[in-house]
Amino acid sequence: MINDEQAVEIFKALSNQIRVNILQMLKEPNNNFSPQAHVIKEKGFDGGVCVSDIRSKVGLSQSTTSQYLSILLQSGLVEMKRIGQWTYYRRNEETIKQFEKYIGLKI
């Protein structure tokens, strides 16, 4: 379950429209991004999207995109996996569900 300190980190991560947009795009990666050639089922990271594809979609520099993804990762809203030279991100649905429950209890 999410505690108050974790919730504050999530609220901070969600305080930026681009980061919210990234989460929304990652909700349906097959509809929002091209097929991810290096993410295969055997790698156990279905739904992962390469940083470069995320960067292209949001139209920001590589460093800014990486910083935003790092903030989302630290908050627990996304998961990350390196496969070869590529880094992939996907939503952490478990944390998102726990956050929804937290909000329901607190607000």
N, CA, C and O atoms as a MOPAC input file, in Angstrom:
PM7 MOZYME 1SCF
protein

 N      0.83800 1    -1.19000 1     0.00000 1
 C      0.00000 1     0.00000 1     0.00000 1
 C      0.87900 1     1.24900 1     0.00000 1
 O      1.96200 1     1.25900 1     0.58600 1
 N      0.41700 1     2.25900 1    -0.63900 1
 C      1.13600 1     3.53000 1    -0.74600 1
 C      1.02200 1     4.28500 1     0.58200 1
 O     -0.05600 1     4.37300 1     1.17000 1
 N      2.15200 1     4.82600 1     1.03900 1
 C      2.09900 1     5.66400 1     2.23500 1
 C      2.10400 1     7.13600 1     1.81500 1
 O      2.22800 1     7.45300 1     0.63200 1
 N      1.96800 1     8.02000 1     2.79100 1
 C      1.87700 1     9.45400 1     2.49700 1
 C      3.12300 1     9.97800 1     1.78200 1
 O      3.01600 1    10.79200 1     0.86500 1
 N      4.29000 1     9.52200 1     2.19300 1
 C      5.53700 1     9.98500 1     1.57500 1
 C      5.60600 1     9.56700 1     0.10600 1
 O      5.99600 1    10.36400 1    -0.74800 1
 N      5.23000 1     8.32200 1    -0.19100 1
 C      5.21900 1     7.86400 1    -1.58500 1
 C      4.19800 1     8.64900 1    -2.40000 1
 O      4.44600 1     8.98800 1    -3.55700 1
 N      3.06100 1     8.93300 1    -1.80000 1
 C      2.01700 1     9.68200 1    -2.50300 1
 C      2.50800 1    11.07000 1    -2.88000 1
 O      2.20200 1    11.55800 1    -3.96800 1
 N      3.26300 1    11.71300 1    -1.99900 1
 C      3.79500 1    13.04300 1    -2.30200 1
 C      4.70900 1    12.96000 1    -3.51800 1
 O      4.64700 1    13.83000 1    -4.38700 1
 N      5.55500 1    11.93500 1    -3.60100 1
 C      6.44700 1    11.76700 1    -4.75300 1
 C      5.65300 1    11.55400 1    -6.03500 1
 O      6.02800 1    12.06500 1    -7.09000 1
 N      4.57400 1    10.81400 1    -5.95000 1
 C      3.71600 1    10.59500 1    -7.12000 1
 C      3.04400 1    11.89800 1    -7.53900 1
 O      3.00300 1    12.22600 1    -8.72500 1
 N      2.52000 1    12.63700 1    -6.57000 1
 C      1.90300 1    13.93000 1    -6.90100 1
 C      2.91500 1    14.86400 1    -7.56700 1
 O      2.57600 1    15.57100 1    -8.51600 1
 N      4.15100 1    14.87000 1    -7.07600 1
 C      5.19300 1    15.69600 1    -7.69600 1
 C      5.42700 1    15.25800 1    -9.14100 1
 O      5.53200 1    16.09500 1   -10.03800 1
 N      5.50900 1    13.95400 1    -9.36200 1
 C      5.73900 1    13.44400 1   -10.71600 1
 C      4.59500 1    13.83000 1   -11.64500 1
 O      4.81400 1    14.09400 1   -12.82700 1
 N      3.38800 1    13.86200 1   -11.11900 1
 C      2.20800 1    14.18900 1   -11.92100 1
 C      1.97900 1    15.69000 1   -12.06800 1
 O      1.01800 1    16.10700 1   -12.71300 1
 N      2.84800 1    16.50100 1   -11.47800 1
 C      2.66200 1    17.95300 1   -11.53300 1
 C      3.17800 1    18.56600 1   -12.84000 1
 O      3.17700 1    19.78700 1   -12.99400 1
 N      3.61400 1    17.72800 1   -13.77100 1
 C      4.12600 1    18.20000 1   -15.05400 1
 C      3.29700 1    17.56500 1   -16.17300 1
 O      3.16000 1    16.34300 1   -16.22500 1
 N      2.74500 1    18.39000 1   -17.06700 1
 C      1.85800 1    17.89600 1   -18.11400 1
 C      2.54200 1    16.89900 1   -19.05000 1
 O      1.91100 1    15.93700 1   -19.48700 1
 N      3.80900 1    17.11100 1   -19.36000 1
 C      4.51700 1    16.18900 1   -20.25700 1
 C      4.64200 1    14.81200 1   -19.60400 1
 O      4.46000 1    13.79100 1   -20.26900 1
 N      4.94800 1    14.78100 1   -18.31900 1
 C      5.04700 1    13.48200 1   -17.62700 1
 C      3.69900 1    12.78800 1   -17.59300 1
 O      3.62600 1    11.56800 1   -17.74200 1
 N      2.63900 1    13.54100 1   -17.40000 1
 C      1.29200 1    12.95700 1   -17.45800 1
 C      1.03000 1    12.41200 1   -18.86300 1
 O      0.48000 1    11.32100 1   -19.01400 1
 N      1.42100 1    13.16900 1   -19.88500 1
 C      1.24200 1    12.72000 1   -21.26400 1
 C      1.99700 1    11.41300 1   -21.52300 1
 O      1.48200 1    10.51200 1   -22.18500 1
 N      3.22500 1    11.32000 1   -20.99400 1
 C      4.00500 1    10.09300 1   -21.17000 1
 C      3.25700 1     8.90800 1   -20.56600 1
 O      3.15500 1     7.85000 1   -21.18800 1
 N      2.73800 1     9.08500 1   -19.35600 1
 C      1.97000 1     8.00100 1   -18.72100 1
 C      0.74900 1     7.62700 1   -19.55100 1
 O      0.43100 1     6.44600 1   -19.69700 1
 N      0.06600 1     8.63200 1   -20.09400 1
 C     -1.10800 1     8.35100 1   -20.91400 1
 C     -0.72400 1     7.58700 1   -22.16900 1
 O     -1.42300 1     6.64900 1   -22.55300 1
 N      0.37300 1     7.96800 1   -22.82000 1
 C      0.82100 1     7.25900 1   -24.02400 1
 C      1.24400 1     5.82900 1   -23.70300 1
 O      0.98600 1     4.91300 1   -24.48400 1
 N      1.89300 1     5.63700 1   -22.55800 1
 C      2.34000 1     4.30100 1   -22.18300 1
 C      1.18300 1     3.38900 1   -21.78500 1
 O      1.35000 1     2.17200 1   -21.70000 1
 N      0.02200 1     3.97000 1   -21.54500 1
 C     -1.13900 1     3.14000 1   -21.19000 1
 C     -1.52700 1     2.24000 1   -22.35800 1
 O     -1.96900 1     1.11000 1   -22.15500 1
 N     -1.36200 1     2.73500 1   -23.56900 1
 C     -1.66500 1     1.95500 1   -24.77000 1
 C     -0.47500 1     2.03600 1   -25.72600 1
 O     -0.54800 1     2.70700 1   -26.75600 1
 N      0.61700 1     1.35300 1   -25.38600 1
 C      1.84000 1     1.49000 1   -26.18400 1
 C      1.67200 1     1.03400 1   -27.63500 1
 O      2.29200 1     1.60200 1   -28.53400 1
 N      0.85100 1     0.02700 1   -27.87100 1
 C      0.66600 1    -0.46200 1   -29.24300 1
 C     -0.04100 1     0.55600 1   -30.12700 1
 O      0.14900 1     0.55800 1   -31.34300 1
 N     -0.85000 1     1.41600 1   -29.52900 1
 C     -1.56200 1     2.44200 1   -30.28800 1
 C     -0.74100 1     3.72000 1   -30.44900 1
 O     -0.96800 1     4.48700 1   -31.38400 1
 N      0.20900 1     3.95400 1   -29.54600 1
 C      0.91900 1     5.22500 1   -29.52500 1
 C      2.36400 1     5.17800 1   -30.01700 1
 O      2.96900 1     6.21900 1   -30.27100 1
 N      2.91500 1     3.97400 1   -30.15100 1
 C      4.31000 1     3.84000 1   -30.55000 1
 C      4.44000 1     2.74100 1   -31.59900 1
 O      3.59000 1     1.85900 1   -31.71100 1
 N      5.52100 1     2.81800 1   -32.36000 1
 C      5.80200 1     1.76600 1   -33.33300 1
 C      6.15900 1     0.48100 1   -32.59100 1
 O      6.51600 1     0.53000 1   -31.41300 1
 N      6.06900 1    -0.67000 1   -33.26300 1
 C      6.44700 1    -1.92400 1   -32.59300 1
 C      7.87300 1    -1.84500 1   -32.04500 1
 O      8.77000 1    -1.30200 1   -32.69100 1
 N      8.06000 1    -2.37900 1   -30.87700 1
 C      9.35500 1    -2.32900 1   -30.20300 1
 C     10.14000 1    -3.59300 1   -30.54300 1
 O      9.89900 1    -4.65900 1   -29.97700 1
 N     11.07500 1    -3.46000 1   -31.46800 1
 C     11.78900 1    -4.59900 1   -32.03200 1
 C     12.57600 1    -5.40500 1   -31.00100 1
 O     12.70300 1    -6.62100 1   -31.13900 1
 N     13.09900 1    -4.75400 1   -29.98400 1
 C     13.97200 1    -5.44800 1   -29.05000 1
 C     13.25400 1    -5.99200 1   -27.82200 1
 O     13.83400 1    -6.75300 1   -27.04800 1
 N     12.00500 1    -5.60600 1   -27.64200 1
 C     11.24900 1    -6.13400 1   -26.51100 1
 C     10.48200 1    -7.34300 1   -27.02000 1
 O      9.53300 1    -7.22300 1   -27.79500 1
 N     10.90900 1    -8.48700 1   -26.57200 1
 C     10.23300 1    -9.71400 1   -26.95600 1
 C      9.70600 1   -10.38800 1   -25.70000 1
 O     10.20000 1   -10.14600 1   -24.59900 1
 N      8.70700 1   -11.22700 1   -25.87400 1
 C      8.06000 1   -11.82500 1   -24.70600 1
 C      9.03800 1   -12.57000 1   -23.81300 1
 O      8.87500 1   -12.59100 1   -22.59300 1
 N     10.06200 1   -13.18600 1   -24.41700 1
 C     11.04100 1   -13.91300 1   -23.61900 1
 C     11.80400 1   -12.99300 1   -22.67100 1
 O     12.33100 1   -13.45000 1   -21.65700 1
 N     11.86700 1   -11.72100 1   -22.98700 1
 C     12.56400 1   -10.75600 1   -22.13100 1
 C     11.69600 1   -10.33500 1   -20.95000 1
 O     12.19100 1    -9.71400 1   -20.00900 1
 N     10.41600 1   -10.66500 1   -20.98900 1
 C      9.53800 1   -10.39100 1   -19.86200 1
 C      9.22600 1    -8.92900 1   -19.62800 1
 O      9.02400 1    -8.52000 1   -18.48500 1
 N      9.18200 1    -8.13300 1   -20.68400 1
 C      8.90300 1    -6.71000 1   -20.49400 1
 C      7.91500 1    -6.22900 1   -21.55500 1
 O      8.14600 1    -5.21900 1   -22.22000 1
 N      6.83200 1    -6.95100 1   -21.70400 1
 C      5.78500 1    -6.56800 1   -22.65500 1
 C      5.28500 1    -5.16800 1   -22.34800 1
 O      5.12700 1    -4.79700 1   -21.18500 1
 N      5.03700 1    -4.39800 1   -23.38700 1
 C      4.53600 1    -3.04800 1   -23.22000 1
 C      5.61500 1    -2.01500 1   -23.01400 1
 O      5.31400 1    -0.82600 1   -22.89800 1
 N      6.88000 1    -2.44100 1   -22.96500 1
 C      7.97800 1    -1.50300 1   -22.80000 1
 C      8.21600 1    -0.70600 1   -24.07700 1
 O      8.08400 1    -1.23000 1   -25.18300 1
 N      8.56800 1     0.56000 1   -23.91100 1
 C      8.81000 1     1.45300 1   -25.04100 1
 C     10.19900 1     2.06500 1   -24.87700 1
 O     10.56500 1     2.52200 1   -23.79400 1
 N     10.96300 1     2.06700 1   -25.96300 1
 C     12.32000 1     2.60100 1   -25.97300 1
 C     12.30300 1     4.11400 1   -25.71000 1
 O     11.41700 1     4.83400 1   -26.17000 1
 N     13.29700 1     4.56300 1   -24.96600 1
 C     13.40400 1     5.98300 1   -24.63700 1
 C     13.38400 1     6.84400 1   -25.89300 1
 O     12.73800 1     7.89100 1   -25.91200 1
 N     14.07300 1     6.42500 1   -26.92900 1
 C     14.13500 1     7.24500 1   -28.14900 1
 C     12.75800 1     7.41400 1   -28.78300 1
 O     12.46600 1     8.46900 1   -29.34700 1
 N     11.90600 1     6.39000 1   -28.70000 1
 C     10.54900 1     6.52100 1   -29.23100 1
 C      9.71100 1     7.46500 1   -28.37400 1
 O      8.91800 1     8.24500 1   -28.90100 1
 N      9.88500 1     7.39600 1   -27.06100 1
 C      9.18100 1     8.31700 1   -26.16200 1
 C      9.63300 1     9.74600 1   -26.45200 1
 O      8.81100 1    10.65700 1   -26.55100 1
 N     10.94800 1     9.93600 1   -26.58900 1
 C     11.50000 1    11.25600 1   -26.87400 1
 C     10.92700 1    11.82200 1   -28.16700 1
 O     10.56600 1    12.99700 1   -28.22800 1
 N     10.84300 1    10.99400 1   -29.19100 1
 C     10.28700 1    11.45600 1   -30.47300 1
 C      8.84100 1    11.90400 1   -30.32500 1
 O      8.43200 1    12.90300 1   -30.91500 1
 N      8.07100 1    11.16600 1   -29.53900 1
 C      6.65300 1    11.50400 1   -29.35300 1
 C      6.45100 1    12.80400 1   -28.58900 1
 O      5.57900 1    13.60100 1   -28.93300 1
 N      7.26100 1    13.01800 1   -27.55000 1
 C      7.05600 1    14.21300 1   -26.72500 1
 C      7.78200 1    15.42900 1   -27.29100 1
 O      7.48600 1    16.56100 1   -26.91000 1
 N      8.73000 1    15.20200 1   -28.19600 1
 C      9.40800 1    16.31300 1   -28.85800 1
 C     10.38500 1    17.07800 1   -27.98900 1
 O     10.62900 1    18.26200 1   -28.22000 1
 N     10.94300 1    16.41400 1   -26.99400 1
 C     11.91800 1    17.05400 1   -26.11000 1
 C     13.30500 1    16.48000 1   -26.37100 1
 O     13.44800 1    15.48200 1   -27.07800 1
 N     14.31100 1    17.10500 1   -25.80700 1
 C     15.67300 1    16.59700 1   -25.95000 1
 C     15.80900 1    15.25600 1   -25.22300 1
 O     14.99500 1    14.90900 1   -24.36700 1
 N     16.84800 1    14.52300 1   -25.58500 1
 C     17.10900 1    13.24100 1   -24.93300 1
 C     17.31100 1    13.43100 1   -23.43400 1
 O     16.79300 1    12.65000 1   -22.63600 1
 N     18.06100 1    14.46200 1   -23.04500 1
 C     18.34500 1    14.65900 1   -21.62100 1
 C     17.08400 1    15.01400 1   -20.82800 1
 O     16.89000 1    14.51400 1   -19.72000 1
 N     16.22900 1    15.87200 1   -21.38800 1
 C     14.98500 1    16.24200 1   -20.69000 1
 C     14.05200 1    15.04300 1   -20.59600 1
 O     13.44500 1    14.80300 1   -19.55200 1
 N     13.93600 1    14.28800 1   -21.68800 1
 C     13.08700 1    13.08900 1   -21.67300 1
 C     13.59200 1    12.10900 1   -20.62500 1
 O     12.80000 1    11.55500 1   -19.86400 1
 N     14.90100 1    11.89100 1   -20.57900 1
 C     15.47400 1    10.97000 1   -19.59600 1
 C     15.23400 1    11.46100 1   -18.17100 1
 O     14.97800 1    10.66200 1   -17.27100 1
 N     15.31600 1    12.77100 1   -17.96700 1
 C     15.05600 1    13.32700 1   -16.64000 1
 C     13.59900 1    13.09200 1   -16.23800 1
 O     13.32300 1    12.69900 1   -15.10500 1
 N     12.67800 1    13.33000 1   -17.15700 1
 C     11.26200 1    13.10600 1   -16.85500 1
 C     10.98200 1    11.63800 1   -16.55800 1
 O     10.22600 1    11.31700 1   -15.64100 1
 N     11.59300 1    10.75400 1   -17.33300 1
 C     11.39400 1     9.32000 1   -17.09700 1
 C     12.00200 1     8.90400 1   -15.76200 1
 O     11.46000 1     8.03600 1   -15.07800 1
 N     13.11000 1     9.51100 1   -15.39200 1
 C     13.73400 1     9.22600 1   -14.10500 1
 C     12.82000 1     9.62600 1   -12.95100 1
 O     12.70700 1     8.90100 1   -11.96300 1
 N     12.17900 1    10.76400 1   -13.07700 1
 C     11.23400 1    11.22000 1   -12.04600 1
 C     10.06200 1    10.25300 1   -11.94200 1
 O      9.63400 1     9.91000 1   -10.84000 1
 N      9.54200 1     9.81100 1   -13.08600 1
 C      8.44100 1     8.84100 1   -13.08100 1
 C      8.89200 1     7.51300 1   -12.47700 1
 O      8.12600 1     6.86000 1   -11.76900 1
 N     10.12600 1     7.11600 1   -12.75300 1
 C     10.67200 1     5.87100 1   -12.20300 1
 C     10.82600 1     5.97800 1   -10.68700 1
 O     10.44300 1     5.06400 1    -9.95700 1
 N     11.38400 1     7.08900 1   -10.21500 1
 C     11.58200 1     7.28300 1    -8.77200 1
 C     10.25900 1     7.29800 1    -8.01500 1
 O     10.19100 1     6.87000 1    -6.86300 1
 N      9.21700 1     7.78900 1    -8.66300 1
 C      7.90400 1     7.83200 1    -8.01900 1
 C      7.23400 1     6.46300 1    -8.02400 1
 O      6.26800 1     6.24000 1    -7.29500 1
 N      7.74200 1     5.55200 1    -8.84000 1
 C      7.15800 1     4.21800 1    -8.93400 1
 C      6.09800 1     4.08200 1   -10.00400 1
 O      5.52000 1     3.00600 1   -10.16100 1
 N      5.82300 1     5.15400 1   -10.75300 1
 C      4.76500 1     5.10800 1   -11.76600 1
 C      5.16100 1     4.35500 1   -13.03300 1
 O      4.29700 1     3.90700 1   -13.78600 1
 N      6.46100 1     4.21500 1   -13.26900 1
 C      6.93300 1     3.42900 1   -14.40600 1
 C      8.00800 1     2.45300 1   -13.93300 1
 O      8.60000 1     2.61000 1   -12.86400 1
 N      8.23400 1     1.44800 1   -14.76500 1
 C      9.30200 1     0.48000 1   -14.56500 1
 C     10.27800 1     0.62700 1   -15.72100 1
 O      9.89800 1     1.09300 1   -16.79500 1
 N     11.52700 1     0.23700 1   -15.51400 1
 C     12.55300 1     0.36800 1   -16.53800 1
 C     13.30500 1    -0.94100 1   -16.67000 1
 O     13.52200 1    -1.65700 1   -15.69300 1
 N     13.69800 1    -1.23800 1   -17.90100 1
 C     14.53500 1    -2.41800 1   -18.14600 1
 C     15.48100 1    -2.11100 1   -19.28900 1
 O     15.08200 1    -1.56900 1   -20.32000 1
 N     16.75400 1    -2.47100 1   -19.08800 1
 C     17.75000 1    -2.34900 1   -20.15200 1
 C     17.80600 1    -3.68700 1   -20.88200 1
 O     17.92700 1    -4.74700 1   -20.26800 1
 N     17.71600 1    -3.60900 1   -22.20100 1
 C     17.84600 1    -4.78400 1   -23.04400 1
 C     18.89900 1    -4.43400 1   -24.08600 1
 O     18.64800 1    -3.65200 1   -25.00300 1
 N     20.07600 1    -5.02100 1   -23.93200 1
 C     21.18700 1    -4.65400 1   -24.80300 1
 C     21.55600 1    -3.20100 1   -24.56600 1
 O     21.75500 1    -2.77900 1   -23.42700 1
 N     21.64500 1    -2.44600 1   -25.63700 1
 C     22.00200 1    -1.02600 1   -25.51300 1
 C     20.79000 1    -0.13000 1   -25.33700 1
 O     20.94000 1     1.08600 1   -25.21100 1
 N     19.59500 1    -0.69900 1   -25.32600 1
 C     18.37100 1     0.08000 1   -25.26100 1
 C     17.77100 1     0.05800 1   -23.86400 1
 O     17.90200 1    -0.91800 1   -23.12500 1
 N     17.11100 1     1.15100 1   -23.52300 1
 C     16.40000 1     1.25500 1   -22.25300 1
 C     14.91900 1     1.43300 1   -22.55200 1
 O     14.52600 1     2.28500 1   -23.34900 1
 N     14.10400 1     0.60800 1   -21.89300 1
 C     12.66900 1     0.60200 1   -22.12000 1
 C     11.93400 1     0.96300 1   -20.84100 1
 O     12.37900 1     0.65400 1   -19.73600 1
 N     10.79700 1     1.62500 1   -21.02000 1
 C      9.94400 1     1.99100 1   -19.89400 1
 C      8.52600 1     1.52300 1   -20.17000 1
 O      8.07200 1     1.48400 1   -21.31300 1
 N      7.84100 1     1.16800 1   -19.09300 1
 C      6.40700 1     0.86700 1   -19.17100 1
 C      5.77300 1     1.30500 1   -17.86200 1
 O      6.44800 1     1.50100 1   -16.85200 1
 N      4.45800 1     1.45200 1   -17.90900 1
 C      3.71800 1     1.83800 1   -16.70200 1
 C      3.82100 1     0.74200 1   -15.65500 1
 O      3.86400 1    -0.44500 1   -15.97700 1
 N      3.86000 1     1.15800 1   -14.39900 1
 C      3.80300 1     0.22000 1   -13.28700 1
 C      2.35300 1     0.20300 1   -12.81000 1
 O      1.95500 1     0.98000 1   -11.94200 1
 N      1.58500 1    -0.69300 1   -13.39400 1
 C      0.13800 1    -0.72100 1   -13.13200 1
 C     -0.18500 1    -1.00600 1   -11.67000 1
 O     -1.19700 1    -0.52500 1   -11.16000 1
 N      0.64700 1    -1.77100 1   -10.99700 1
 C      0.40300 1    -2.06800 1    -9.58600 1
 C      0.48400 1    -0.79900 1    -8.73500 1
 O     -0.37900 1    -0.55900 1    -7.89100 1
 N      1.50500 1    -0.00200 1    -8.95600 1
 C      1.63400 1     1.25800 1    -8.20900 1
 C      0.48200 1     2.19900 1    -8.53900 1
 O     -0.05000 1     2.86600 1    -7.65100 1
 N      0.09800 1     2.25400 1    -9.79900 1
 C     -1.00900 1     3.12700 1   -10.20500 1
 C     -2.30100 1     2.70200 1    -9.52300 1
 O     -3.06600 1     3.55600 1    -9.07300 1
 N     -2.56100 1     1.39600 1    -9.43600 1
 C     -3.75900 1     0.90700 1    -8.73500 1
 C     -3.70600 1     1.25000 1    -7.25100 1
 O     -4.70800 1     1.66300 1    -6.66700 1
 N     -2.53300 1     1.08000 1    -6.64400 1
 C     -2.39600 1     1.41600 1    -5.22600 1
 C     -2.60200 1     2.90400 1    -4.99200 1
 O     -3.19200 1     3.30100 1    -3.98700 1
 N     -2.11800 1     3.72600 1    -5.91300 1
 C     -2.29400 1     5.17300 1    -5.79400 1
 C     -3.77100 1     5.55000 1    -5.92300 1
 O     -4.25600 1     6.42400 1    -5.20500 1
 N     -4.47500 1     4.89800 1    -6.82800 1
 C     -5.91500 1     5.14200 1    -6.95800 1
 C     -6.63200 1     4.81900 1    -5.64400 1
 O     -7.50700 1     5.57100 1    -5.21500 1
 N     -6.26800 1     3.71600 1    -5.01100 1
 C     -6.87200 1     3.36200 1    -3.72700 1
 C     -6.51900 1     4.38900 1    -2.65900 1
 O     -7.36800 1     4.76800 1    -1.85300 1
 N     -5.27200 1     4.83700 1    -2.65200 1
 C     -4.81300 1     5.84400 1    -1.69200 1
 C     -5.65300 1     7.10400 1    -1.82300 1
 O     -6.13400 1     7.64800 1    -0.83000 1
 N     -5.82500 1     7.56300 1    -3.06000 1
 C     -6.61900 1     8.78100 1    -3.29200 1
 C     -8.04400 1     8.56600 1    -2.81300 1
 O     -8.62700 1     9.44900 1    -2.18400 1
 N     -8.60500 1     7.41100 1    -3.10200 1
 C     -9.96700 1     7.11300 1    -2.68200 1
 C    -10.14000 1     7.14800 1    -1.17200 1
 O    -11.19900 1     7.52700 1    -0.67100 1
 N     -9.11100 1     6.75700 1    -0.45400 1
 C     -9.17300 1     6.75900 1     1.00700 1
 C     -8.91800 1     8.13900 1     1.60900 1
 O     -9.44500 1     8.45500 1     2.67600 1
 N     -8.11700 1     8.96300 1     0.93500 1
 C     -7.66400 1    10.23500 1     1.51600 1
 C     -8.46800 1    11.43900 1     1.04800 1
 O     -8.57300 1    12.43800 1     1.75900 1
 N     -9.02900 1    11.34200 1    -0.13700 1
 C     -9.68500 1    12.53200 1    -0.69700 1
 C    -11.17100 1    12.27700 1    -0.83900 1
 O    -11.90700 1    13.15300 1    -1.29200 1

